[in-house]
C-alpha cells in the first residue's frame, strides 16, 4: 500500500492537492511498474491485466515502424510546427476518419487538432468550454482517469449518471444508457446548483465495451442539442470490433446532427504548445495512417483475429470459474461480475479483493476506479499474449480459491446451528447475478474469511461464530457471551468426540498459517476440553 505525501510548504494548495492525488488505477500501475513480470528476468513479477493496452501486435508494429520510410528526417520536422499539428498529419487524420468512420462528407484538416493523447484532449476541451467548478455529465461506470484529466488543471467536475447493473426489463441490457438517464442526471445537477457544459460518451464504451446503435447515438446528440450541451464522443476503440456480425457506427457517420465549431478549434490551438508532438513522431503517425494497404491487409485482420482468440480464452476461463461477465465482442477488456466473492456489498470489500489479487501478483481494475455505483465489478484486460493470460488467470484462480477454502464449510452445519446469533455473523452476498443478459453459470455467492477483514483492519462482526475447514473462530465480544459460549462449547465437545476433527485441526498445524487465529484456537480448545 502506498502512503499519501505530507503537506509541503513549498507548494500551493493546488500543488499539494495534485501531488497528493492518487487514484486506484494509478496505485496499481505504480506497483506494477516496480515489479513487472518478465518471462525470464522476473517470472514472479506482477501480471498486468488492469491497464488497457494492446500487447498483441507489437511484432506487426515493429516490422512496420522499422521500414525505411519511417526514418525520414527533414529540417522542418525539427522546428516548431502549427500547434494544431503539422498540416500533413492533420490531412491524413481527416482522410483516415472520413474513411473508417464512414463520414458522408469528407472531413477537413482545418477542423482537426492533434495532441499527445486523449488525456490532453479531455483536459484542454474542459478548459475551453468550462469555467472552474462547472461540470460535465458522464454515465457511470466510465474510464476513471477522465476525472483527473478534467480536474487537476481546469478544476472541472464530472457529474455522474449511474447506470443500473441489472436489466431494465425492456431489452435485457445491464448498464443500459438511455436519454431518460441523461435527462434525470441533468435535472439532479441543476437542483444541486451546478452549471453543466457538456456530456461525455464513449463508443465503444470503456469499461463496458458497449456499442451504441445509430438510433441511440442520434438520440444522445439530440439531447445535447436540446439542452445546449457540448457532446464529447470518445471513439478510441472503434477499430477493435472482432466479431464480423457486429458493426460499429461512428458519430461521424450521422453528420447531419453535427456542427463545426471554429471557436473551439482556435481555443484548443492556443493550448497546443503545452501538449504538442515531436515532428518526427508526427511523420511516423502520418506514414502509418496513409498506408491503407498495410492497415487493411495486415494489421486490422490480424489484430481482430488475435483479439478474438484472447477474448475467447479469457471468457472461457471466466465461465469455468462461474464468473458472470458482459459478452461484448469489442475493445481490449471484459467487464466481469465478482460480487459473489465479496463478504458484504461494500466498496471496502471490493478494495480488499483488489488488494488480494495484487498479493497474488496480478493487477486488475476494480469498479470503484470507474465510479461504478455497485461494488464487485472488475475490468479484466485480455489483449496480451496467451501465456501471460494463462499465468494471470492461474493467479486469479489461486486468489479466489484461497477465499473459498476459508469460507464456510458445507460440513459445519452443526456449528452454525449452535445459536441464532452465530448465524447472523456469517453473511453471504445478497446480490443476485443470474441475469439473463450476462454470461453466467449461476454459482452461489461465497462467504468471506476473517483474513479478508484483517486486511482492512475491520473487526470480526460483534456477535457469533465463523467456521471453516481450517478453524473455528469465536468472537469474544458477543452481545450475550455466556449464552453463546456455553452453546458453542457444547457443540464443540460433541464434534470433537464424534470425529477426527481435532486431530486434523491442531494448534500446531495452524501455527504457520495465522498466529492470530492460533491464539484464539488454543484458548477455545482448552475451554472445550474441560
For each residue, the residues with C-beta under 8 A, 3 or more apart:
1: 355
2: 22 27 30 31
3:
4: 20 22
5: 8 19 20
6:
7: 16 20
8: 5 11 15 16 19
9:
10:
11: 8 15 16 19
12: 15 16
13: 16 17
14: 17 18
15: 8 11 12 18 19
16: 7 8 11 12 13 19 20
17: 13 14 20 21
18: 14 15 21 152
19: 5 8 11 15 16
20: 4 5 7 16 17
21: 17 18 148 152
22: 2 4 26 27 30
23: 26 27 144 145 147 148 369
24: 27 28 144 351 354 365 366 368 369
25: 28 29 50 51 144 145 365 369
26: 22 23 29 30 145
27: 2 22 23 24 30 31
28: 24 25 31 32 50 354 358 363 364 365
29: 25 26 32 33 48 50 51 363
30: 2 22 26 27 33 34
31: 2 27 28 34 35 46 358 363
32: 28 29 35 36 46 48 50 51 363
33: 29 30 36
34: 30 31
35: 31 32 42 45 46 361
36: 32 33 42 45 46 48
37: 42 43 44 45 46 47 48 361 388 391
38: 41 42 43 45
39: 43 387
40: 43
41: 38
42: 35 36 37 38 45
43: 37 38 39 40
44: 37 361
45: 35 36 37 38 42 361
46: 31 32 35 36 37 358 361 362 363
47: 37 361 362 363 388 391 392 395
48: 29 32 36 37 51 53 363 381 384
49: 362 363 364 380 381 382 384 389 392
50: 25 28 29 32 363 364 365 379 381
51: 25 29 32 48 363 365 381
52: 143 206 331 332 333 379 381 383
53: 48 332 381 383
54: 57 240 303 307 332 383
55: 58 383 384 385 388
56: 303 306 307 310 383 384 385
57: 54 60 61 299 302 303 306
58: 55 61 62
59: 62 63
60: 57 63 64 298 299 302 303
61: 57 58 64 65 299
62: 58 59 65 66
63: 59 60 66 67
64: 60 61 67 70 288 291 294 298 299
65: 61 62 70 284 288
66: 62 63 70
67: 63 64 70
68: 71
69: 72 287
70: 64 65 66 67 283 284 287
71: 68
72: 69 77 283
73: 77 78 280
74: 77 78 279 283
75: 78 79
76: 79 279
77: 72 73 74 278 279 280 282 283
78: 73 74 75 279 280
79: 75 76 279
80:
81: 85 86 276 279 282
82: 85 86 87 269
83: 269 270 271 272 273 276
84: 90 112 113 114 265 268 269 272
85: 81 82 89 90 93 112 113 114 115 272 277 282
86: 81 82 89 90 114 279 282 283 286
87: 82 90 91 109
88: 91 92 282 283 286
89: 85 86 92 93 114 282 283 285 286
90: 84 85 86 87 93 94 109 110 112 113 114
91: 87 88 94 95 109
92: 88 89 95 96 285 286 289 290
93: 85 89 90 96 97 109 112 114 289
94: 90 91 97 98 106 107 108 109 111 112
95: 91 92 98 99 106 107 289 290
96: 92 93 99 100 289 290
97: 93 94 100 101 103 107 250 252
98: 94 95 101 103 106 107 252
99: 95 96 102 292
100: 96 97 238 239 250
101: 97 98 235 238 250 251 252 253
102: 99 249 250 252 253
103: 97 98 106 107 250 252 253 255
104: 253 255 256
105: 255
106: 94 95 98 103
107: 94 95 97 98 103 111 112 252
108: 94 111 112
109: 87 90 91 93 94 112
110: 90 265
111: 94 107 108 260 265
112: 84 85 90 93 94 107 108 109
113: 84 85 90 121 265 268 269 272
114: 84 85 86 89 90 93 277 282
115: 85 120 121 124 268 272 275 276 277
116: 120 275 276 277
117: 120 121 275
118: 121 122 149 234 236
119: 122 123 145 148 149
120: 115 116 117 123 124 274 275
121: 113 115 117 118 124 125 275
122: 118 119 125 126 146 149 150 200 232
123: 119 120 126 127 149 150 152 153 154 275
124: 115 120 121 127 128 268 271 275
125: 121 122 128 129 198 230 232 264 268
126: 122 123 129 130 136 149 150 154 156
127: 123 124 130 153 154 156 271
128: 124 125 264 267 268 271
129: 125 126 197 198 230 264
130: 126 127 134 135 136 154 156 197 198
131: 134 195
132: 154 155 156
133: 155 156 157 195
134: 130 131 156 157 194 195 196 197
135: 130 156 157 158 159 189 194 195 196 197
136: 126 130 150 156 157 158 159 196 197 198 199 200 232
137: 158 159 161 182 185 186 189 196 198 199 200 229
138: 142 146 158 159 160 161 199 200
139: 142 160 161 162 163 177 181 182 185 201
140: 160 161 162 163 370 371 372 373
141: 163 175 207 208 335 367 370 371 372 373 377
142: 138 139 146 200 202 205 206 207 370 371
143: 52 146 202 206 207 370
144: 23 24 25 147 369 370 371
145: 23 25 26 119 148 149
146: 122 138 142 143 149 150 158 200
147: 23 144 150 151 158 371
148: 21 23 119 145 151 152
149: 118 119 122 123 126 145 146 152
150: 122 123 126 136 146 147 154 156 157 158
151: 147 148 154 155 156 157 158
152: 18 21 123 148 149
153: 123 127
154: 123 126 127 130 132 150 151
155: 132 133 151
156: 126 127 130 132 133 134 135 136 150 151
157: 133 134 135 136 150 151 194
158: 135 136 137 138 146 147 150 151 200 371
159: 135 136 137 138 185 188 189 194 196
160: 138 139 140 185 371 373
161: 137 138 139 140 177 181 182 184 185
162: 139 140 373
163: 139 140 141 175 176 177 181 373
164: 168 174 175 176
165: 174 175 337 372 373 374 377
166: 174 435
167: 171 172 173 174 176 435 436 437
168: 164 171 173 176
169:
170:
171: 167 168 176
172: 167 436 437
173: 167 168 176 437
174: 164 165 166 167 326 435 437 438
175: 141 163 164 165 208 210 326 335
176: 163 164 167 168 171 173
177: 139 161 163 181 182 201 210 212 216 220
178: 181 182
179: 182 183 219 220 222 223
180: 183 184
181: 139 161 163 177 178 184 185
182: 137 139 161 177 178 179 185 186 199 220 223
183: 179 180 186 187 223
184: 161 180 181 187 188
185: 137 139 159 160 161 181 182 188 189
186: 137 182 183 189 190 196 227
187: 183 184 190 191
188: 159 184 185 191 192
189: 135 137 159 185 186 192 194 196
190: 186 187 193 194 196
191: 187 188
192: 188 189
193: 190
194: 134 135 157 159 189 190
195: 131 133 134 135
196: 134 135 136 137 159 186 189 190 199 227 229
197: 129 130 134 135 136 229 230
198: 125 129 130 136 137 224 229 230 231 232
199: 136 137 138 182 196 220 223 224 229 230 231 232
200: 122 136 137 138 142 146 158 232 234
201: 139 177 212 217 220 231 232 233 234
202: 142 143 205 206 233 234 235 236
203: 210 211 212 217 233 234 235 238 248 250 251
204: 209 210 211 235 237 238 240 241 248 328 330 331
205: 142 202 208 209 210 211 212 331
206: 52 142 143 202 209 234 236 237 331 333
207: 141 142 143 333 335 365 370 379
208: 141 175 205 326 328 335
209: 204 205 206 237 326 328 330 331 333 334 335
210: 175 177 203 204 205 326 328
211: 203 204 205 241 246 248 328 330
212: 177 201 203 205 216 217 220 249
213: 216 217 249
214: 217 218 249 253 254
215: 218 219
216: 177 212 213 219 220
217: 201 203 212 213 214 220 221 233 249 251 254
218: 214 215 221 222 254 257
219: 179 215 216 222 223
220: 177 179 182 199 201 212 216 217 223 224 231
221: 217 218 224 225 231 251 254 257 258
222: 179 218 219 225 226 257
223: 179 182 183 199 219 220 226 227 229
224: 198 199 220 221 227 229 230 231
225: 221 222 228 229 231 257
226: 222 223
227: 186 196 223 224
228: 225
229: 137 196 197 198 199 223 224 225
230: 125 129 197 198 199 224
231: 198 199 201 220 221 224 225 251
232: 122 125 136 198 199 200 201
233: 201 202 203 217 251
234: 118 200 201 202 203 206
235: 101 202 203 204 238 250 251
236: 118 202 206
237: 204 206 209 240 330 331 332
238: 100 101 203 204 235 241 248 250
239: 100 300 303
240: 54 204 237 303 304 307 330 331 332
241: 204 211 238 246 247 248 304 329 330
242: 304 305 307 308 311 329 330
243: 246 308 329 330
244:
245:
246: 211 241 243 329 330
247: 241
248: 203 204 211 238 241 330
249: 102 212 213 214 217 253 254
250: 97 100 101 102 103 203 235 238 253
251: 101 203 217 221 231 233 235 254 258
252: 97 98 101 102 103 107 255 258
253: 101 102 103 104 214 249 250
254: 214 217 218 221 249 251 257 258
255: 103 104 105 252 258
256: 104
257: 218 221 222 225 254
258: 221 251 252 254 255
259:
260: 111
261: 264 265
262: 265 266
263: 266 267
264: 125 128 129 261 267 268
265: 84 110 111 113 261 262 268 269
266: 262 263 269 270
267: 128 263 264 270 271
268: 84 113 115 124 125 128 264 265 271 272
269: 82 83 84 113 265 266 272
270: 83 266 267 273
271: 83 124 127 128 267 268 274 275
272: 83 84 85 113 115 268 269 275 276
273: 83 270 276
274: 120 271
275: 115 116 117 120 121 123 124 271 272
276: 81 83 115 116 272 273
277: 85 114 115 116 281 282 285
278: 77 281 282
279: 74 76 77 78 79 81 86 282 283
280: 73 77 78 283 284
281: 277 278 284 285
282: 77 81 85 86 88 89 114 277 278 279 285 286
283: 70 72 74 77 86 88 89 279 280 286 287
284: 65 70 280 281 287 288
285: 89 92 277 281 282 288 289
286: 86 88 89 92 282 283 289 290
287: 69 70 283 284 290 291
288: 64 65 284 285 291 294 295
289: 92 93 95 96 285 286 295
290: 92 95 96 286 287
291: 64 287 288 294 295
292: 99 295 296
293: 296 297 298
294: 64 288 291 297 298 299
295: 288 289 291 292 298 299 300
296: 292 293 300 301
297: 293 294 301
298: 60 64 293 294 295 301 302
299: 57 60 61 64 294 295 302 303
300: 239 295 296 303 304
301: 296 297 298 304 305
302: 57 60 298 299 305 306
303: 54 56 57 60 239 240 299 300 306 307
304: 240 241 242 300 301 307 308
305: 242 301 302 308 309
306: 56 57 302 303 309 310
307: 54 56 240 242 303 304 310 311 332 382 383
308: 242 243 304 305 311 312 329
309: 305 306 312 313 386
310: 56 306 307 313 314 382 383 384 386 389
311: 242 307 308 314 315 329 334 382
312: 308 309 315 316
313: 309 310 316 317 382 386 389 390
314: 310 311 317 318 334 380 382 389 393
315: 311 312 318 319 325 327 334 439
316: 312 313 319 320
317: 313 314 320 321 393
318: 314 315 321 323 324 325 334 336 380 439
319: 315 316 322 323 439 441
320: 316 317
321: 317 318 396 397 400
322: 319 441 442 443
323: 318 319 336 337 338 441 443
324: 318 336 337 433 435 438 439 440 441
325: 315 318 334 335 336 337 438 439
326: 174 175 208 209 210 334 335 336 438 439
327: 315 438 439
328: 204 208 209 210 211 331 334 335
329: 241 242 243 246 308 311
330: 204 209 211 237 240 241 242 243 246 248
331: 52 204 205 206 209 237 240 328
332: 52 53 54 237 240 307 381 382 383
333: 52 206 207 209 379 380 381 382 383
334: 209 311 314 315 318 325 326 328 379 380 382
335: 141 175 207 208 209 325 326 328 377 378 379
336: 318 323 324 325 326 377 378 379 380
337: 165 323 324 325 340 376 377 433 438 440
338: 323 341 342 353 376 377 378
339: 342 345 374 375 376 377 429 431 433 445
340: 337 376 429 431 433 443 444 445 446
341: 338 353 376 400 403 429 446 448
342: 338 339 345 346 349 350 353 375 376 429 448
343: 349 427 429 447 448 449 452 453
344: 349 427 429
345: 339 342 349 374 375 376 429 430 431
346: 342 349 350 375
347: 350 351 368 375
348: 351 352 456 458
349: 342 343 344 345 346 352 353 375 376 448 452
350: 342 346 347 353 354 366 367 368 375 376
351: 24 347 348 354 355 366 368 456
352: 348 349 355 356 452 453 455 456
353: 338 341 342 349 350 356 357 366 452
354: 24 28 350 351 357 358 364 366 378
355: 1 351 352 358 359 455
356: 352 353 359 360 399 402 403 452 455
357: 353 354 360 362 363 364 395 396 399
358: 28 31 46 354 355 361 362 363
359: 355 356 399
360: 356 357 395 396 398 399
361: 35 37 44 45 46 47 358 395
362: 46 47 49 357 358 392 395 396 399
363: 28 29 31 32 46 47 48 49 50 51 357 358
364: 28 49 50 354 357 378 379 380 396
365: 24 25 28 50 51 207 369 370 378 379 380 381
366: 24 350 351 353 354 369 377 378
367: 141 350 370 372 374 375 376 377 378 379
368: 24 347 350 351 371 372 375
369: 23 24 25 144 365 366
370: 140 141 142 143 144 207 365 367 379
371: 140 141 142 144 147 158 160 368
372: 140 141 165 367 368 375 377
373: 140 141 160 162 163 165
374: 165 339 345 367 377 431
375: 339 342 345 346 347 349 350 367 368 372
376: 337 338 339 340 341 342 345 349 350 367 429 431
377: 141 165 335 336 337 338 339 366 367 372 374
378: 335 336 338 354 364 365 366 367
379: 50 52 207 333 334 335 336 364 365 367 370
380: 49 314 318 333 334 336 364 365
381: 48 49 50 51 52 53 332 333 365 384
382: 49 307 310 311 313 314 332 333 334 389
383: 52 53 54 55 56 307 310 332 333
384: 48 49 55 56 310 381 388 389 392
385: 55 56 388 389
386: 309 310 313 389 390
387: 39 390 391
388: 37 47 55 384 385 391 392
389: 49 310 313 314 382 384 385 386 392 393
390: 313 386 387 393 394
391: 37 47 387 388 394 395
392: 47 49 362 384 388 389 395 396
393: 314 317 389 390 396 397
394: 390 391 397 398
395: 47 357 360 361 362 391 392 398 399
396: 321 357 360 362 364 392 393 399 400
397: 321 393 394 400 401
398: 360 394 395 401 402
399: 356 357 359 360 362 395 396 402 403
400: 321 341 396 397 403 404
401: 397 398 404 405
402: 356 398 399 405 406
403: 341 356 399 400 406 407 446 448 449 452
404: 400 401 407 446
405: 401 402 468 469 470
406: 402 403 448 449 450 451 452 468 470
407: 403 404 446 447 448 449 468
408: 412 416 426 447 466 467 468
409: 412 467 468 469
410: 413
411: 469
412: 408 409 415 416 467 468 469 472
413: 410 416 417
414: 417 418 491 494 495
415: 412 418 422 465 467 472 488 491 492 495
416: 408 412 413 422 423 426 465 467
417: 413 414 423 491
418: 414 415 422 465 484 487 488 490 491
419: 422 423 464 465 483 484 487 488
420: 423 424
421: 424 425 463 464 478 479 480 484
422: 415 416 418 419 425 426 463 464 465 484 488
423: 416 417 419 420 426 464
424: 420 421 427 461 463 464
425: 421 422 460 461 463 464 465 466 475
426: 408 416 422 423 447 464 465 466
427: 343 344 424 447 461
428: 445 446 447
429: 339 340 341 342 343 344 345 376 445 446
430: 345 445
431: 339 340 345 374 376 445
432: 435
433: 324 337 339 340 438 440 442
434: 440 442
435: 166 167 174 324 432 438 440
436: 167 172
437: 167 172 173 174
438: 174 324 325 326 327 337 433 435
439: 315 318 319 324 325 326 327
440: 324 337 433 434 435
441: 319 322 323 324
442: 322 433 434
443: 322 323 340
444: 340
445: 339 340 428 429 430 431
446: 340 341 403 404 407 428 429
447: 343 407 408 426 427 428
448: 341 342 343 349 403 406 407 452 453
449: 343 403 406 407 452 453 466 468
450: 406 453 454 460 466 473 517
451: 406 454 455 514
452: 343 349 352 353 356 403 406 448 449 455 456
453: 343 352 448 449 450 456 458 459 460
454: 450 451 457 458 516
455: 352 355 356 451 452
456: 348 351 352 452 453
457: 454
458: 348 453 454
459: 453 462 477
460: 425 450 453 466 473 475
461: 424 425 427 464 475
462: 459 475 477 478 479
463: 421 422 424 425 475 477 478 479 480 484
464: 419 421 422 423 424 425 426 461 475 478 484
465: 415 416 418 419 422 425 426 472 473 474 475 484 488
466: 408 425 426 449 450 460 472 473 475
467: 408 409 412 415 416 471 472 473
468: 405 406 407 408 409 412 449 471 472
469: 405 409 411 412
470: 405 406 505 510 513
471: 467 468 505 510 514 517 521
472: 412 415 465 466 467 468 492 521 524
473: 450 460 465 466 467 517 520 521
474: 465 478 484 485 488 520 524
475: 425 460 461 462 463 464 465 466 478
476: 481 520
477: 459 462 463 481
478: 421 462 463 464 474 475 481 484 485
479: 421 462 463
480: 421 463 483 484
481: 476 477 478 484 485
482: 485 486
483: 419 480 486 487
484: 418 419 421 422 463 464 465 474 478 480 481 487 488
485: 474 478 481 482 488 489 527
486: 482 483 489 490
487: 418 419 483 484 490 491
488: 415 418 419 422 465 474 484 485 491 492
489: 485 486 492 493 527 528
490: 418 486 487 493 494
491: 414 415 417 418 487 488 494 495
492: 415 472 488 489 495 496 524 528
493: 489 490 496 497 528
494: 414 490 491 497 498
495: 414 415 491 492 498 499 501
496: 492 493 499 501 502 528
497: 493 494
498: 494 495
499: 495 496
500: 503 504
501: 495 496 504 505
502: 496 505 506 525
503: 500 506
504: 500 501 509
505: 470 471 501 502 509 510 521
506: 502 503 509 510
507: 510 511 518 521 522 525
508: 511
509: 504 505 506 512
510: 470 471 505 506 507 513 514 517 518 521
511: 507 508 515 518
512: 509
513: 470 510 517
514: 451 471 510 517 518
515: 511 518 519
516: 454 519 520
517: 450 471 473 510 513 514 520 521
518: 507 510 511 514 515 521 522
519: 515 516 522 523
520: 473 474 476 516 517 523 524
521: 471 472 473 505 507 510 517 518 524 525
522: 507 518 519 525 526
523: 519 520 526 527
524: 472 474 492 520 521 527 528
525: 502 507 521 522 528 529
526: 522 523 529 530
527: 485 489 523 524 530
528: 489 492 493 496 524 525
529: 525 526
530: 526 527
